[in-house]
Amino acid sequence: MYKLIHFQLCPFSRAIRIAMAELGLEVELVVEHPWEWQPEFLALNPAGELPVLQVEDGPTLCGAYAISEYLTEEIAETQPERGGAPLFPGNRAERAEVRRLVDWFNGKFNREVTHELLSEKVYARHMPGGSTTPDADILRAIRANLRYHMSYVNHLAHQRSWLAGDELSFADLAATAHISSADYLGEVPWEEFGVAKVWYARIKSRRAFRTILTDRIPGIARPAHYADLDF
C-alpha cells in the first residue's frame, strides 16, 4: 500500500498521481498545503517540497524524480511481463529523451510558468500578509512564457506520436501535470495550439487522468471545459 502526500494543484504531485494510476497502483491521498510548513511534514521531507510517497514496509520517497524512478524499477522487477520500464520506455537514447523532457517541464516550465502562477493565484491568498489579487504585470509575463512553452509542446506533438517518441512516457505525464494545473486556473489559450490540444485531449481521456479531473480547490472555480473530455 502507498500513501501519497500531495497538493491537488502541485504539478509534481499530479504527475505521480497520474503515473501511479497508469501503473495500476492503489494509493491513499493525503493533502498537504505547501504554504503551511507543518512540522510533521518537514520531518518527512526537510526540503518542504511535494510530493512524498510512503511505501508500506518500505522507504519514504521525496520528490517526483525519486518516486518515478523507484516505481519504474519496482514495476520492472515485480511485473516483468510488462516488458521493462513503462514510465521510461525504449532504448537508452529514447529513455534519455524522456528524462530530458521531464527535466524541461519540471525545471524550466515550472520556473517560468507553474510555480509563479500558483504563487500568484493560489498560494499568496493563503499566506500571512499575502495578496488576494494577483499582480497584473507578473501574470502578463507568465502568460507570455506559457505561450512559448505551449508552442514547444505543439511542435513536439506535431513531430511525434507522444512528446518523447512513439510511446506514452513520464514526459507526457509531467507535461500534462503542469499544463493541467494552469488549465485549472483558466490560463491555457487552447485555441492557439490545436495540435497540443489534441495531444492533451488524448491524455485527458485516459482512465488514469480521471481523479485529476475531479479535483476541486475551495474558493477557486475551474473553467467549464476543465473536466470536459471534448473541451
N, C-alpha and C positions, 0 to 999 in steps of 0.2 A: 504494500500500500504506500502511496505517496501523498505528501501534504505540500501544497504549493502556496507559499506566502507571496501575495501579489497585490497589485492595484489595478483596477479594471482598465484604465487608460494607459498604463505603463506599457510602452511598446515591447520592451524586453519580456515582460510578463506575458503579454499577448502571444508573442512568438512561441514561448514554451507551452502555453495552453493549447495552441493550435497543433504544435508538434506532438504533444502527448496524445491528443485526440487522434491525430493521423496514425500514431503507433498503436492505438487501441488501449492505452494505459488509463486506468481509473485513477482519479486524483481528487483529493479533498482540497477545496479552495478556501484560503483564509485571507481576508482583506487586511492590508496594512497601508495606512496613509503615509505617503512619502514625506509629508511636511511635519509629521508629529515627532519623529525621532524617539520612539518608545524604547526605554532601557531593555525590555525583553527582546525586542527585535535587534538592537545593537549588539546584544550578547551573542546572537546567532551570526550576524554579519556586521562587524565593526565599521565596515565601509558605509553602512546605512543605505545600501542600494538593493533594489529588487531586480529579479525575483530570487527567492530562496526555496530550494526544494529539499524537504526532509524525507529521506528514504527509510522506511521501516526496517529496523535491524541493519541499517546501513549508514552511509555518511550524510552529512548536511552539506548541500552544494549551493554555492553562491554565484549568481550571475548567469546570464543566458548562454555565454560561451561554454563555461564548465558544464552546465546542465545538458546542453545539446550534445556535447561530445560524450558525456557519460551515458546518456540514453542511447546514443548511436552504438556505442561499444557494447552496452548491455543487450540490446536487441540482436546485434550481430552474434553474440555469444549464446544467448538463450533461445533465439529463433533463427537458426541458420537457414531454414527453409525460405526465409525472405530474401536470401541472396545478397548478403553483405550489409552495407550501411545505408538504410533507407533515407536518412536525412542528408547524407553526403554521398550520392551515388556516382558511379562512373570510375574511370581510371584516375591515376594520381593527378594528372593535369586537370581533369574535369572537376575533381574534388577541390583542387586549389582555386579554381574559378568560383566554385560555390563559396568558399571561405573568403575570397576577395570581395564578393558582393555582400556577404553577411557583414564584413567589416565596413564596407561602404555605408550600408544602411544604419548599422549600429553606431558608427562613428560619425561620418560626415553628415548624413541625413539627420541624425539625431541632434548633432550640434547646431545645425543651421535651420532646422525646422521643428522637430517634435519636442525637444526639451524646451525650447523657447516658447513654443505655442502652448504647451501645458503650463509652463510657468506663468504666462500672461493670462490665460483664460481659465485655469483651474486652481493651481497651487496658491497663487497670490491672494485669492479671496479667502483662503483658509488660514493664512499665516498672520501672526500678530503684526498689526500695522500695515498689512498688505492692502492693495487696492482692489476694489471690485470692478473697476473699469480698466480694460487693457489699454496700454499705450498705443495710440494710433500709428506713430512712426515705427515702432517696433513691429507691429502687425504688418505694416506695409513691407518692411524688409523681409519678414518671414514669408509672406505670400510670394514675393519675388523669388526667394530661394526655393520655395515649394514648386513653382513653375519650372525652374531649372531642373530640379530632380525628377519631376514628372516627365519632362522631355526625355531624360535619360531612360526612365522606365519604358516610355513609349518606344524608344529606339531598340532597347533590348527585347521587348515583347514583339516587335516587328521582325527582328532578325532571327529569333529563336522560338522553339516551341514553349519553353519556360525561360525564366530570366537567365539561368546559368547554362542552359543547354537543352537536351532532349527530354529530360525527366524533371518532375517536380522535386524540389530540394529545399533545404533550410533557407536558401537565398530567397525563394519565393515567400516563405513564411515570415522571414524577417522583414522583407519589404512590405508585405501585406499588413504586418503588425503596426508598422509606423504609419502607413497610409491610412489604415482604418481608424487609428487614433485621431488623425487630422480630419478624417471624414466624419467621425462622430461630432466633431466641433464645427462641421459645416464649412470646412476650409478648402476642400479639393475641387478645383474647377474642371469637373469631368468632361464638360462639353468641348474643352480644348485638347483633350488627349484621348481620342477614340480608341486607339489600339491598346493603350494601357487600361482603359475602361473594360474592354473585352477580356483582357487577361485577369483583371481584378474580379470580374463577374464569375469567371471560371472557378476561382478560389472561393469566392463568396458563396458559391452554390455547393461547395463540398460539405459533407456531414461534419467534418472536423471544425468548421467555422461557425457552427450553429450557436454555441454558447457565447461567442463574441457578439453575435447579432442580438442577443438578449440582454446585453449589458445596459444598465441604466445608472447614471450618476445623479444623485439628488441635486436639484437646483440647476442642472444643465440639460436643456432639451436637445435631443438629437434631431437631425433633419429627417423628413418623411422617407426619403429614399434609403436611409442607412440600412434598414433591415429588409428592403425590397430586393429580392434576387434579380429582378428585371430592371432595377433602377427606377 
